[in-house]
Amino acid sequence: MNALMLLLEVWVPAILAGADKVPAPQDVKAGWLAFAVFIALGLAVVVLGFSLSRHLRKADHNAEQGAFDPSDEPRRTA
């Protein structure tokens, strides 16, 4: 246990010393490209939500019409 603690005391500061320093706040800017990517991801979520809703409605309609094999339905226990 002492050897592990000694190893951590020696190596952890050495590893952290080689890490990148935190940039100044004025040097960090997201920019318009990041904003466009954010908007595109939001639109993708909306489109996928509408698509999921449409497919679930189709599946419910087909289940009501009897398009699926009844043996595929999960058994309900009381």
mmCIF file of the N, C-alpha and C atoms, coordinates in Angstrom:
data_MODEL
# 
_entry.id   MODEL 
# 
loop_
_atom_site.group_PDB 
_atom_site.id 
_atom_site.type_symbol 
_atom_site.label_atom_id 
_atom_site.label_alt_id 
_atom_site.label_comp_id 
_atom_site.label_asym_id 
_atom_site.label_entity_id 
_atom_site.label_seq_id 
_atom_site.pdbx_PDB_ins_code 
_atom_site.Cartn_x 
_atom_site.Cartn_y 
_atom_site.Cartn_z 
_atom_site.occupancy 
_atom_site.B_iso_or_equiv 
_atom_site.pdbx_formal_charge 
_atom_site.auth_seq_id 
_atom_site.auth_comp_id 
_atom_site.auth_asym_id 
_atom_site.auth_atom_id 
_atom_site.pdbx_PDB_model_num 
ATOM 1   N N  . MET A 1 1  ? 0.821   -1.187  0.000   1.00 0.00 ? 1  MET A N  1 
ATOM 2   C CA . MET A 1 1  ? 0.000   0.000   0.000   1.00 0.00 ? 1  MET A CA 1 
ATOM 3   C C  . MET A 1 1  ? 0.871   1.259   0.000   1.00 0.00 ? 1  MET A C  1 
ATOM 4   N N  . ASN A 1 2  ? 1.943   1.226   0.792   1.00 0.00 ? 2  ASN A N  1 
ATOM 5   C CA . ASN A 1 2  ? 2.840   2.377   0.841   1.00 0.00 ? 2  ASN A CA 1 
ATOM 6   C C  . ASN A 1 2  ? 3.537   2.606   -0.494  1.00 0.00 ? 2  ASN A C  1 
ATOM 7   N N  . ALA A 1 3  ? 3.852   1.507   -1.196  1.00 0.00 ? 3  ALA A N  1 
ATOM 8   C CA . ALA A 1 3  ? 4.495   1.642   -2.498  1.00 0.00 ? 3  ALA A CA 1 
ATOM 9   C C  . ALA A 1 3  ? 3.551   2.308   -3.493  1.00 0.00 ? 3  ALA A C  1 
ATOM 10  N N  . LEU A 1 4  ? 2.276   1.967   -3.417  1.00 0.00 ? 4  LEU A N  1 
ATOM 11  C CA . LEU A 1 4  ? 1.288   2.586   -4.301  1.00 0.00 ? 4  LEU A CA 1 
ATOM 12  C C  . LEU A 1 4  ? 1.159   4.076   -4.015  1.00 0.00 ? 4  LEU A C  1 
ATOM 13  N N  . MET A 1 5  ? 1.117   4.438   -2.754  1.00 0.00 ? 5  MET A N  1 
ATOM 14  C CA . MET A 1 5  ? 1.012   5.848   -2.381  1.00 0.00 ? 5  MET A CA 1 
ATOM 15  C C  . MET A 1 5  ? 2.253   6.619   -2.829  1.00 0.00 ? 5  MET A C  1 
ATOM 16  N N  . LEU A 1 6  ? 3.420   6.004   -2.680  1.00 0.00 ? 6  LEU A N  1 
ATOM 17  C CA . LEU A 1 6  ? 4.649   6.654   -3.123  1.00 0.00 ? 6  LEU A CA 1 
ATOM 18  C C  . LEU A 1 6  ? 4.636   6.841   -4.636  1.00 0.00 ? 6  LEU A C  1 
ATOM 19  N N  . LEU A 1 7  ? 4.170   5.820   -5.349  1.00 0.00 ? 7  LEU A N  1 
ATOM 20  C CA . LEU A 1 7  ? 4.083   5.907   -6.801  1.00 0.00 ? 7  LEU A CA 1 
ATOM 21  C C  . LEU A 1 7  ? 3.130   7.023   -7.219  1.00 0.00 ? 7  LEU A C  1 
ATOM 22  N N  . LEU A 1 8  ? 1.994   7.119   -6.547  1.00 0.00 ? 8  LEU A N  1 
ATOM 23  C CA . LEU A 1 8  ? 1.032   8.175   -6.873  1.00 0.00 ? 8  LEU A CA 1 
ATOM 24  C C  . LEU A 1 8  ? 1.578   9.556   -6.547  1.00 0.00 ? 8  LEU A C  1 
ATOM 25  N N  . GLU A 1 9  ? 2.296   9.674   -5.446  1.00 0.00 ? 9  GLU A N  1 
ATOM 26  C CA . GLU A 1 9  ? 2.850   10.967  -5.060  1.00 0.00 ? 9  GLU A CA 1 
ATOM 27  C C  . GLU A 1 9  ? 3.894   11.450  -6.055  1.00 0.00 ? 9  GLU A C  1 
ATOM 28  N N  . VAL A 1 10 ? 4.570   10.527  -6.710  1.00 0.00 ? 10 VAL A N  1 
ATOM 29  C CA . VAL A 1 10 ? 5.616   10.900  -7.654  1.00 0.00 ? 10 VAL A CA 1 
ATOM 30  C C  . VAL A 1 10 ? 5.047   11.126  -9.046  1.00 0.00 ? 10 VAL A C  1 
ATOM 31  N N  . TRP A 1 11 ? 4.192   10.235  -9.528  1.00 0.00 ? 11 TRP A N  1 
ATOM 32  C CA . TRP A 1 11 ? 3.752   10.270  -10.916 1.00 0.00 ? 11 TRP A CA 1 
ATOM 33  C C  . TRP A 1 11 ? 2.595   11.224  -11.180 1.00 0.00 ? 11 TRP A C  1 
ATOM 34  N N  . VAL A 1 12 ? 1.667   11.359  -10.268 1.00 0.00 ? 12 VAL A N  1 
ATOM 35  C CA . VAL A 1 12 ? 0.514   12.225  -10.524 1.00 0.00 ? 12 VAL A CA 1 
ATOM 36  C C  . VAL A 1 12 ? 0.931   13.678  -10.727 1.00 0.00 ? 12 VAL A C  1 
ATOM 37  N N  . PRO A 1 13 ? 1.759   14.268  -9.881  1.00 0.00 ? 13 PRO A N  1 
ATOM 38  C CA . PRO A 1 13 ? 2.179   15.649  -10.159 1.00 0.00 ? 13 PRO A CA 1 
ATOM 39  C C  . PRO A 1 13 ? 2.955   15.780  -11.464 1.00 0.00 ? 13 PRO A C  1 
ATOM 40  N N  . ALA A 1 14 ? 3.740   14.759  -11.803 1.00 0.00 ? 14 ALA A N  1 
ATOM 41  C CA . ALA A 1 14 ? 4.497   14.816  -13.057 1.00 0.00 ? 14 ALA A CA 1 
ATOM 42  C C  . ALA A 1 14 ? 3.557   14.782  -14.259 1.00 0.00 ? 14 ALA A C  1 
ATOM 43  N N  . ILE A 1 15 ? 2.518   13.988  -14.181 1.00 0.00 ? 15 ILE A N  1 
ATOM 44  C CA . ILE A 1 15 ? 1.551   13.909  -15.284 1.00 0.00 ? 15 ILE A CA 1 
ATOM 45  C C  . ILE A 1 15 ? 0.766   15.208  -15.385 1.00 0.00 ? 15 ILE A C  1 
ATOM 46  N N  . LEU A 1 16 ? 0.341   15.734  -14.232 1.00 0.00 ? 16 LEU A N  1 
ATOM 47  C CA . LEU A 1 16 ? -0.432  16.975  -14.249 1.00 0.00 ? 16 LEU A CA 1 
ATOM 48  C C  . LEU A 1 16 ? 0.392   18.168  -14.692 1.00 0.00 ? 16 LEU A C  1 
ATOM 49  N N  . ALA A 1 17 ? 1.678   18.146  -14.445 1.00 0.00 ? 17 ALA A N  1 
ATOM 50  C CA . ALA A 1 17 ? 2.537   19.250  -14.873 1.00 0.00 ? 17 ALA A CA 1 
ATOM 51  C C  . ALA A 1 17 ? 2.622   19.310  -16.395 1.00 0.00 ? 17 ALA A C  1 
ATOM 52  N N  . GLY A 1 18 ? 2.511   18.178  -17.051 1.00 0.00 ? 18 GLY A N  1 
ATOM 53  C CA . GLY A 1 18 ? 2.574   18.134  -18.505 1.00 0.00 ? 18 GLY A CA 1 
ATOM 54  C C  . GLY A 1 18 ? 1.248   18.418  -19.177 1.00 0.00 ? 18 GLY A C  1 
ATOM 55  N N  . ALA A 1 19 ? 0.195   18.578  -18.398 1.00 0.00 ? 19 ALA A N  1 
ATOM 56  C CA . ALA A 1 19 ? -1.132  18.845  -18.966 1.00 0.00 ? 19 ALA A CA 1 
ATOM 57  C C  . ALA A 1 19 ? -1.194  20.267  -19.506 1.00 0.00 ? 19 ALA A C  1 
ATOM 58  N N  . ASP A 1 20 ? -2.097  20.475  -20.426 1.00 0.00 ? 20 ASP A N  1 
ATOM 59  C CA . ASP A 1 20 ? -2.286  21.814  -20.992 1.00 0.00 ? 20 ASP A CA 1 
ATOM 60  C C  . ASP A 1 20 ? -2.838  22.759  -19.941 1.00 0.00 ? 20 ASP A C  1 
ATOM 61  N N  . LYS A 1 21 ? -2.409  23.982  -20.030 1.00 0.00 ? 21 LYS A N  1 
ATOM 62  C CA . LYS A 1 21 ? -2.913  25.006  -19.129 1.00 0.00 ? 21 LYS A CA 1 
ATOM 63  C C  . LYS A 1 21 ? -4.269  25.498  -19.630 1.00 0.00 ? 21 LYS A C  1 
ATOM 64  N N  . VAL A 1 22 ? -5.061  26.022  -18.729 1.00 0.00 ? 22 VAL A N  1 
ATOM 65  C CA . VAL A 1 22 ? -6.382  26.537  -19.082 1.00 0.00 ? 22 VAL A CA 1 
ATOM 66  C C  . VAL A 1 22 ? -6.216  27.858  -19.817 1.00 0.00 ? 22 VAL A C  1 
ATOM 67  N N  . PRO A 1 23 ? -6.862  28.007  -20.997 1.00 0.00 ? 23 PRO A N  1 
ATOM 68  C CA . PRO A 1 23 ? -6.728  29.260  -21.733 1.00 0.00 ? 23 PRO A CA 1 
ATOM 69  C C  . PRO A 1 23 ? -7.510  30.391  -21.054 1.00 0.00 ? 23 PRO A C  1 
ATOM 70  N N  . ALA A 1 24 ? -7.153  31.590  -21.391 1.00 0.00 ? 24 ALA A N  1 
ATOM 71  C CA . ALA A 1 24 ? -7.848  32.757  -20.852 1.00 0.00 ? 24 ALA A CA 1 
ATOM 72  C C  . ALA A 1 24 ? -9.245  32.844  -21.472 1.00 0.00 ? 24 ALA A C  1 
ATOM 73  N N  . PRO A 1 25 ? -10.224 33.393  -20.739 1.00 0.00 ? 25 PRO A N  1 
ATOM 74  C CA . PRO A 1 25 ? -11.597 33.472  -21.263 1.00 0.00 ? 25 PRO A CA 1 
ATOM 75  C C  . PRO A 1 25 ? -11.702 34.229  -22.586 1.00 0.00 ? 25 PRO A C  1 
ATOM 76  N N  . GLN A 1 26 ? -10.882 35.252  -22.806 1.00 0.00 ? 26 GLN A N  1 
ATOM 77  C CA . GLN A 1 26 ? -10.972 36.008  -24.054 1.00 0.00 ? 26 GLN A CA 1 
ATOM 78  C C  . GLN A 1 26 ? -10.403 35.224  -25.235 1.00 0.00 ? 26 GLN A C  1 
ATOM 79  N N  . ASP A 1 27 ? -9.664  34.141  -24.975 1.00 0.00 ? 27 ASP A N  1 
ATOM 80  C CA . ASP A 1 27 ? -9.106  33.326  -26.055 1.00 0.00 ? 27 ASP A CA 1 
ATOM 81  C C  . ASP A 1 27 ? -10.056 32.230  -26.517 1.00 0.00 ? 27 ASP A C  1 
ATOM 82  N N  . VAL A 1 28 ? -11.135 31.995  -25.777 1.00 0.00 ? 28 VAL A N  1 
ATOM 83  C CA . VAL A 1 28 ? -12.053 30.906  -26.091 1.00 0.00 ? 28 VAL A CA 1 
ATOM 84  C C  . VAL A 1 28 ? -13.329 31.492  -26.675 1.00 0.00 ? 28 VAL A C  1 
ATOM 85  N N  . LYS A 1 29 ? -13.616 31.128  -27.920 1.00 0.00 ? 29 LYS A N  1 
ATOM 86  C CA . LYS A 1 29 ? -14.824 31.605  -28.592 1.00 0.00 ? 29 LYS A CA 1 
ATOM 87  C C  . LYS A 1 29 ? -15.444 30.433  -29.348 1.00 0.00 ? 29 LYS A C  1 
ATOM 88  N N  . ALA A 1 30 ? -16.736 30.278  -29.192 1.00 0.00 ? 30 ALA A N  1 
ATOM 89  C CA . ALA A 1 30 ? -17.420 29.186  -29.880 1.00 0.00 ? 30 ALA A CA 1 
ATOM 90  C C  . ALA A 1 30 ? -17.556 29.495  -31.362 1.00 0.00 ? 30 ALA A C  1 
ATOM 91  N N  . GLY A 1 31 ? -17.996 30.668  -31.711 1.00 0.00 ? 31 GLY A N  1 
ATOM 92  C CA . GLY A 1 31 ? -18.098 31.062  -33.109 1.00 0.00 ? 31 GLY A CA 1 
ATOM 93  C C  . GLY A 1 31 ? -19.391 30.621  -33.762 1.00 0.00 ? 31 GLY A C  1 
ATOM 94  N N  . TRP A 1 32 ? -19.526 31.044  -35.014 1.00 0.00 ? 32 TRP A N  1 
ATOM 95  C CA . TRP A 1 32 ? -20.747 30.762  -35.754 1.00 0.00 ? 32 TRP A CA 1 
ATOM 96  C C  . TRP A 1 32 ? -20.848 29.307  -36.179 1.00 0.00 ? 32 TRP A C  1 
ATOM 97  N N  . LEU A 1 33 ? -19.724 28.661  -36.419 1.00 0.00 ? 33 LEU A N  1 
ATOM 98  C CA . LEU A 1 33 ? -19.767 27.258  -36.817 1.00 0.00 ? 33 LEU A CA 1 
ATOM 99  C C  . LEU A 1 33 ? -20.360 26.397  -35.706 1.00 0.00 ? 33 LEU A C  1 
ATOM 100 N N  . ALA A 1 34 ? -19.956 26.630  -34.476 1.00 0.00 ? 34 ALA A N  1 
ATOM 101 C CA . ALA A 1 34 ? -20.505 25.878  -33.354 1.00 0.00 ? 34 ALA A CA 1 
ATOM 102 C C  . ALA A 1 34 ? -21.999 26.151  -33.197 1.00 0.00 ? 34 ALA A C  1 
ATOM 103 N N  . PHE A 1 35 ? -22.419 27.398  -33.409 1.00 0.00 ? 35 PHE A N  1 
ATOM 104 C CA . PHE A 1 35 ? -23.837 27.742  -33.334 1.00 0.00 ? 35 PHE A CA 1 
ATOM 105 C C  . PHE A 1 35 ? -24.625 27.010  -34.421 1.00 0.00 ? 35 PHE A C  1 
ATOM 106 N N  . ALA A 1 36 ? -24.070 26.954  -35.629 1.00 0.00 ? 36 ALA A N  1 
ATOM 107 C CA . ALA A 1 36 ? -24.739 26.254  -36.729 1.00 0.00 ? 36 ALA A CA 1 
ATOM 108 C C  . ALA A 1 36 ? -24.845 24.754  -36.438 1.00 0.00 ? 36 ALA A C  1 
ATOM 109 N N  . VAL A 1 37 ? -23.810 24.170  -35.879 1.00 0.00 ? 37 VAL A N  1 
ATOM 110 C CA . VAL A 1 37 ? -23.849 22.744  -35.521 1.00 0.00 ? 37 VAL A CA 1 
ATOM 111 C C  . VAL A 1 37 ? -24.901 22.511  -34.447 1.00 0.00 ? 37 VAL A C  1 
ATOM 112 N N  . PHE A 1 38 ? -24.995 23.396  -33.474 1.00 0.00 ? 38 PHE A N  1 
ATOM 113 C CA . PHE A 1 38 ? -25.994 23.286  -32.409 1.00 0.00 ? 38 PHE A CA 1 
ATOM 114 C C  . PHE A 1 38 ? -27.409 23.344  -32.985 1.00 0.00 ? 38 PHE A C  1 
ATOM 115 N N  . ILE A 1 39 ? -27.659 24.272  -33.886 1.00 0.00 ? 39 ILE A N  1 
ATOM 116 C CA . ILE A 1 39 ? -28.979 24.393  -34.515 1.00 0.00 ? 39 ILE A CA 1 
ATOM 117 C C  . ILE A 1 39 ? -29.275 23.156  -35.368 1.00 0.00 ? 39 ILE A C  1 
ATOM 118 N N  . ALA A 1 40 ? -28.275 22.670  -36.107 1.00 0.00 ? 40 ALA A N  1 
ATOM 119 C CA . ALA A 1 40 ? -28.471 21.481  -36.945 1.00 0.00 ? 40 ALA A CA 1 
ATOM 120 C C  . ALA A 1 40 ? -28.810 20.261  -36.087 1.00 0.00 ? 40 ALA A C  1 
ATOM 121 N N  . LEU A 1 41 ? -28.161 20.118  -34.949 1.00 0.00 ? 41 LEU A N  1 
ATOM 122 C CA . LEU A 1 41 ? -28.467 19.001  -34.067 1.00 0.00 ? 41 LEU A CA 1 
ATOM 123 C C  . LEU A 1 41 ? -29.887 19.119  -33.498 1.00 0.00 ? 41 LEU A C  1 
ATOM 124 N N  . GLY A 1 42 ? -30.297 20.333  -33.161 1.00 0.00 ? 42 GLY A N  1 
ATOM 125 C CA . GLY A 1 42 ? -31.661 20.542  -32.688 1.00 0.00 ? 42 GLY A CA 1 
ATOM 126 C C  . GLY A 1 42 ? -32.684 20.184  -33.753 1.00 0.00 ? 42 GLY A C  1 
ATOM 127 N N  . LEU A 1 43 ? -32.448 20.595  -34.993 1.00 0.00 ? 43 LEU A N  1 
ATOM 128 C CA . LEU A 1 43 ? -33.353 20.249  -36.087 1.00 0.00 ? 43 LEU A CA 1 
ATOM 129 C C  . LEU A 1 43 ? -33.384 18.747  -36.337 1.00 0.00 ? 43 LEU A C  1 
ATOM 130 N N  . ALA A 1 44 ? -32.246 18.097  -36.205 1.00 0.00 ? 44 ALA A N  1 
ATOM 131 C CA . ALA A 1 44 ? -32.195 16.647  -36.391 1.00 0.00 ? 44 ALA A CA 1 
ATOM 132 C C  . ALA A 1 44 ? -33.044 15.937  -35.339 1.00 0.00 ? 44 ALA A C  1 
ATOM 133 N N  . VAL A 1 45 ? -33.017 16.418  -34.112 1.00 0.00 ? 45 VAL A N  1 
ATOM 134 C CA . VAL A 1 45 ? -33.827 15.823  -33.053 1.00 0.00 ? 45 VAL A CA 1 
ATOM 135 C C  . VAL A 1 45 ? -35.307 16.006  -33.359 1.00 0.00 ? 45 VAL A C  1 
ATOM 136 N N  . VAL A 1 46 ? -35.685 17.178  -33.841 1.00 0.00 ? 46 VAL A N  1 
ATOM 137 C CA . VAL A 1 46 ? -37.090 17.431  -34.188 1.00 0.00 ? 46 VAL A CA 1 
ATOM 138 C C  . VAL A 1 46 ? -37.542 16.518  -35.328 1.00 0.00 ? 46 VAL A C  1 
ATOM 139 N N  . VAL A 1 47 ? -36.730 16.403  -36.369 1.00 0.00 ? 47 VAL A N  1 
ATOM 140 C CA . VAL A 1 47 ? -37.082 15.546  -37.511 1.00 0.00 ? 47 VAL A CA 1 
ATOM 141 C C  . VAL A 1 47 ? -37.192 14.092  -37.077 1.00 0.00 ? 47 VAL A C  1 
ATOM 142 N N  . LEU A 1 48 ? -36.254 13.627  -36.262 1.00 0.00 ? 48 LEU A N  1 
ATOM 143 C CA . LEU A 1 48 ? -36.323 12.247  -35.787 1.00 0.00 ? 48 LEU A CA 1 
ATOM 144 C C  . LEU A 1 48 ? -37.535 12.022  -34.896 1.00 0.00 ? 48 LEU A C  1 
ATOM 145 N N  . GLY A 1 49 ? -37.918 13.017  -34.109 1.00 0.00 ? 49 GLY A N  1 
ATOM 146 C CA . GLY A 1 49 ? -39.114 12.897  -33.273 1.00 0.00 ? 49 GLY A CA 1 
ATOM 147 C C  . GLY A 1 49 ? -40.375 12.756  -34.109 1.00 0.00 ? 49 GLY A C  1 
ATOM 148 N N  . PHE A 1 50 ? -40.510 13.585  -35.159 1.00 0.00 ? 50 PHE A N  1 
ATOM 149 C CA . PHE A 1 50 ? -41.667 13.466  -36.043 1.00 0.00 ? 50 PHE A CA 1 
ATOM 150 C C  . PHE A 1 50 ? -41.684 12.114  -36.755 1.00 0.00 ? 50 PHE A C  1 
ATOM 151 N N  . SER A 1 51 ? -40.521 11.660  -37.189 1.00 0.00 ? 51 SER A N  1 
ATOM 152 C CA . SER A 1 51 ? -40.441 10.368  -37.869 1.00 0.00 ? 51 SER A CA 1 
ATOM 153 C C  . SER A 1 51 ? -40.839 9.232   -36.933 1.00 0.00 ? 51 SER A C  1 
ATOM 154 N N  . LEU A 1 52 ? -40.365 9.283   -35.693 1.00 0.00 ? 52 LEU A N  1 
ATOM 155 C CA . LEU A 1 52 ? -40.731 8.253   -34.722 1.00 0.00 ? 52 LEU A CA 1 
ATOM 156 C C  . LEU A 1 52 ? -42.228 8.259   -34.467 1.00 0.00 ? 52 LEU A C  1 
ATOM 157 N N  . SER A 1 53 ? -42.794 9.439   -34.314 1.00 0.00 ? 53 SER A N  1 
ATOM 158 C CA . SER A 1 53 ? -44.231 9.554   -34.074 1.00 0.00 ? 53 SER A CA 1 
ATOM 159 C C  . SER A 1 53 ? -45.023 8.957   -35.242 1.00 0.00 ? 53 SER A C  1 
ATOM 160 N N  . ARG A 1 54 ? -44.621 9.271   -36.457 1.00 0.00 ? 54 ARG A N  1 
ATOM 161 C CA . ARG A 1 54 ? -45.312 8.747   -37.640 1.00 0.00 ? 54 ARG A CA 1 
ATOM 162 C C  . ARG A 1 54 ? -45.209 7.225   -37.715 1.00 0.00 ? 54 ARG A C  1 
ATOM 163 N N  . HIS A 1 55 ? -44.026 6.680   -37.439 1.00 0.00 ? 55 HIS A N  1 
ATOM 164 C CA . HIS A 1 55 ? -43.856 5.233   -37.506 1.00 0.00 ? 55 HIS A CA 1 
ATOM 165 C C  . HIS A 1 55 ? -44.637 4.519   -36.407 1.00 0.00 ? 55 HIS A C  1 
ATOM 166 N N  . LEU A 1 56 ? -44.707 5.119   -35.222 1.00 0.00 ? 56 LEU A N  1 
ATOM 167 C CA . LEU A 1 56 ? -45.491 4.502   -34.158 1.00 0.00 ? 56 LEU A CA 1 
ATOM 168 C C  . LEU A 1 56 ? -46.982 4.516   -34.486 1.00 0.00 ? 56 LEU A C  1 
ATOM 169 N N  . ARG A 1 57 ? -47.463 5.603   -35.108 1.00 0.00 ? 57 ARG A N  1 
ATOM 170 C CA . ARG A 1 57 ? -48.863 5.634   -35.538 1.00 0.00 ? 57 ARG A CA 1 
ATOM 171 C C  . ARG A 1 57 ? -49.133 4.562   -36.583 1.00 0.00 ? 57 ARG A C  1 
ATOM 172 N N  . LYS A 1 58 ? -48.202 4.365   -37.521 1.00 0.00 ? 58 LYS A N  1 
ATOM 173 C CA . LYS A 1 58 ? -48.363 3.320   -38.538 1.00 0.00 ? 58 LYS A CA 1 
ATOM 174 C C  . LYS A 1 58 ? -48.402 1.935   -37.893 1.00 0.00 ? 58 LYS A C  1 
ATOM 175 N N  . ALA A 1 59 ? -47.527 1.715   -36.915 1.00 0.00 ? 59 ALA A N  1 
ATOM 176 C CA . ALA A 1 59 ? -47.482 0.407   -36.247 1.00 0.00 ? 59 ALA A CA 1 
ATOM 177 C C  . ALA A 1 59 ? -48.781 0.152   -35.495 1.00 0.00 ? 59 ALA A C  1 
ATOM 178 N N  . ASP A 1 60 ? -49.325 1.161   -34.813 1.00 0.00 ? 60 ASP A N  1 
ATOM 179 C CA . ASP A 1 60 ? -50.602 0.992   -34.116 1.00 0.00 ? 60 ASP A CA 1 
ATOM 180 C C  . ASP A 1 60 ? -51.723 0.698   -35.096 1.00 0.00 ? 60 ASP A C  1 
ATOM 181 N N  . HIS A 1 61 ? -51.743 1.416   -36.207 1.00 0.00 ? 61 HIS A N  1 
ATOM 182 C CA . HIS A 1 61 ? -52.778 1.197   -37.214 1.00 0.00 ? 61 HIS A CA 1 
ATOM 183 C C  . HIS A 1 61 ? -52.688 -0.215  -37.788 1.00 0.00 ? 61 HIS A C  1 
ATOM 184 N N  . ASN A 1 62 ? -51.476 -0.652  -38.089 1.00 0.00 ? 62 ASN A N  1 
ATOM 185 C CA . ASN A 1 62 ? -51.303 -1.999  -38.634 1.00 0.00 ? 62 ASN A CA 1 
ATOM 186 C C  . ASN A 1 62 ? -51.658 -3.067  -37.609 1.00 0.00 ? 62 ASN A C  1 
ATOM 187 N N  . ALA A 1 63 ? -51.388 -2.812  -36.334 1.00 0.00 ? 63 ALA A N  1 
ATOM 188 C CA . ALA A 1 63 ? -51.757 -3.777  -35.300 1.00 0.00 ? 63 ALA A CA 1 
ATOM 189 C C  . ALA A 1 63 ? -53.270 -3.874  -35.183 1.00 0.00 ? 63 ALA A C  1 
ATOM 190 N N  . GLU A 1 64 ? -53.987 -2.752  -35.310 1.00 0.00 ? 64 GLU A N  1 
ATOM 191 C CA . GLU A 1 64 ? -55.445 -2.776  -35.269 1.00 0.00 ? 64 GLU A CA 1 
ATOM 192 C C  . GLU A 1 64 ? -56.016 -3.507  -36.467 1.00 0.00 ? 64 GLU A C  1 
ATOM 193 N N  . GLN A 1 65 ? -55.349 -3.419  -37.604 1.00 0.00 ? 65 GLN A N  1 
ATOM 194 C CA . GLN A 1 65 ? -55.812 -4.092  -38.819 1.00 0.00 ? 65 GLN A CA 1 
ATOM 195 C C  . GLN A 1 65 ? -55.475 -5.586  -38.822 1.00 0.00 ? 65 GLN A C  1 
ATOM 196 N N  . GLY A 1 66 ? -54.672 -6.033  -37.857 1.00 0.00 ? 66 GLY A N  1 
ATOM 197 C CA . GLY A 1 66 ? -54.309 -7.441  -37.769 1.00 0.00 ? 66 GLY A CA 1 
ATOM 198 C C  . GLY A 1 66 ? -53.178 -7.833  -38.687 1.00 0.00 ? 66 GLY A C  1 
ATOM 199 N N  . ALA A 1 67 ? -52.300 -6.912  -39.007 1.00 0.00 ? 67 ALA A N  1 
ATOM 200 C CA . ALA A 1 67 ? -51.198 -7.185  -39.928 1.00 0.00 ? 67 ALA A CA 1 
ATOM 201 C C  . ALA A 1 67 ? -50.090 -8.012  -39.283 1.00 0.00 ? 67 ALA A C  1 
ATOM 202 N N  . PHE A 1 68 ? -50.092 -8.100  -37.958 1.00 0.00 ? 68 PHE A N  1 
ATOM 203 C CA . PHE A 1 68 ? -49.029 -8.818  -37.270 1.00 0.00 ? 68 PHE A CA 1 
ATOM 204 C C  . PHE A 1 68 ? -49.517 -10.183 -36.819 1.00 0.00 ? 68 PHE A C  1 
ATOM 205 N N  . ASP A 1 69 ? -48.583 -11.092 -36.670 1.00 0.00 ? 69 ASP A N  1 
ATOM 206 C CA . ASP A 1 69 ? -48.899 -12.439 -36.211 1.00 0.00 ? 69 ASP A CA 1 
ATOM 207 C C  . ASP A 1 69 ? -49.266 -12.381 -34.722 1.00 0.00 ? 69 ASP A C  1 
ATOM 208 N N  . PRO A 1 70 ? -50.430 -12.922 -34.333 1.00 0.00 ? 70 PRO A N  1 
ATOM 209 C CA . PRO A 1 70 ? -50.835 -12.849 -32.921 1.00 0.00 ? 70 PRO A CA 1 
ATOM 210 C C  . PRO A 1 70 ? -49.864 -13.555 -31.976 1.00 0.00 ? 70 PRO A C  1 
ATOM 211 N N  . SER A 1 71 ? -49.111 -14.516 -32.469 1.00 0.00 ? 71 SER A N  1 
ATOM 212 C CA . SER A 1 71 ? -48.185 -15.211 -31.590 1.00 0.00 ? 71 SER A CA 1 
ATOM 213 C C  . SER A 1 71 ? -46.974 -14.341 -31.236 1.00 0.00 ? 71 SER A C  1 
ATOM 214 N N  . ASP A 1 72 ? -46.784 -13.238 -31.962 1.00 0.00 ? 72 ASP A N  1 
ATOM 215 C CA . ASP A 1 72 ? -45.677 -12.322 -31.671 1.00 0.00 ? 72 ASP A CA 1 
ATOM 216 C C  . ASP A 1 72 ? -45.971 -11.417 -30.486 1.00 0.00 ? 72 ASP A C  1 
ATOM 217 N N  . GLU A 1 73 ? -47.227 -11.273 -30.100 1.00 0.00 ? 73 GLU A N  1 
ATOM 218 C CA . GLU A 1 73 ? -47.585 -10.379 -29.011 1.00 0.00 ? 73 GLU A CA 1 
ATOM 219 C C  . GLU A 1 73 ? -47.106 -10.951 -27.685 1.00 0.00 ? 73 GLU A C  1 
ATOM 220 N N  . PRO A 1 74 ? -46.602 -10.094 -26.810 1.00 0.00 ? 74 PRO A N  1 
ATOM 221 C CA . PRO A 1 74 ? -46.157 -10.599 -25.488 1.00 0.00 ? 74 PRO A CA 1 
ATOM 222 C C  . PRO A 1 74 ? -47.358 -11.038 -24.656 1.00 0.00 ? 74 PRO A C  1 
ATOM 223 N N  . ARG A 1 75 ? -47.144 -12.087 -23.886 1.00 0.00 ? 75 ARG A N  1 
ATOM 224 C CA . ARG A 1 75 ? -48.216 -12.597 -23.035 1.00 0.00 ? 75 ARG A CA 1 
ATOM 225 C C  . ARG A 1 75 ? -48.357 -11.705 -21.810 1.00 0.00 ? 75 ARG A C  1 
ATOM 226 N N  . ARG A 1 76 ? -49.591 -11.376 -21.485 1.00 0.00 ? 76 ARG A N  1 
ATOM 227 C CA . ARG A 1 76 ? -49.862 -10.546 -20.324 1.00 0.00 ? 76 ARG A CA 1 
ATOM 228 C C  . ARG A 1 76 ? -50.325 -11.436 -19.183 1.00 0.00 ? 76 ARG A C  1 
ATOM 229 N N  . THR A 1 77 ? -49.655 -11.294 -18.057 1.00 0.00 ? 77 THR A N  1 
ATOM 230 C CA . THR A 1 77 ? -50.063 -12.072 -16.899 1.00 0.00 ? 77 THR A CA 1 
ATOM 231 C C  . THR A 1 77 ? -50.739 -11.141 -15.900 1.00 0.00 ? 77 THR A C  1 
ATOM 232 N N  . ALA A 1 78 ? -51.756 -11.657 -15.258 1.00 0.00 ? 78 ALA A N  1 
ATOM 233 C CA . ALA A 1 78 ? -52.523 -10.821 -14.320 1.00 0.00 ? 78 ALA A CA 1 
ATOM 234 C C  . ALA A 1 78 ? -51.910 -10.763 -12.962 1.00 0.00 ? 78 ALA A C  1 
# 
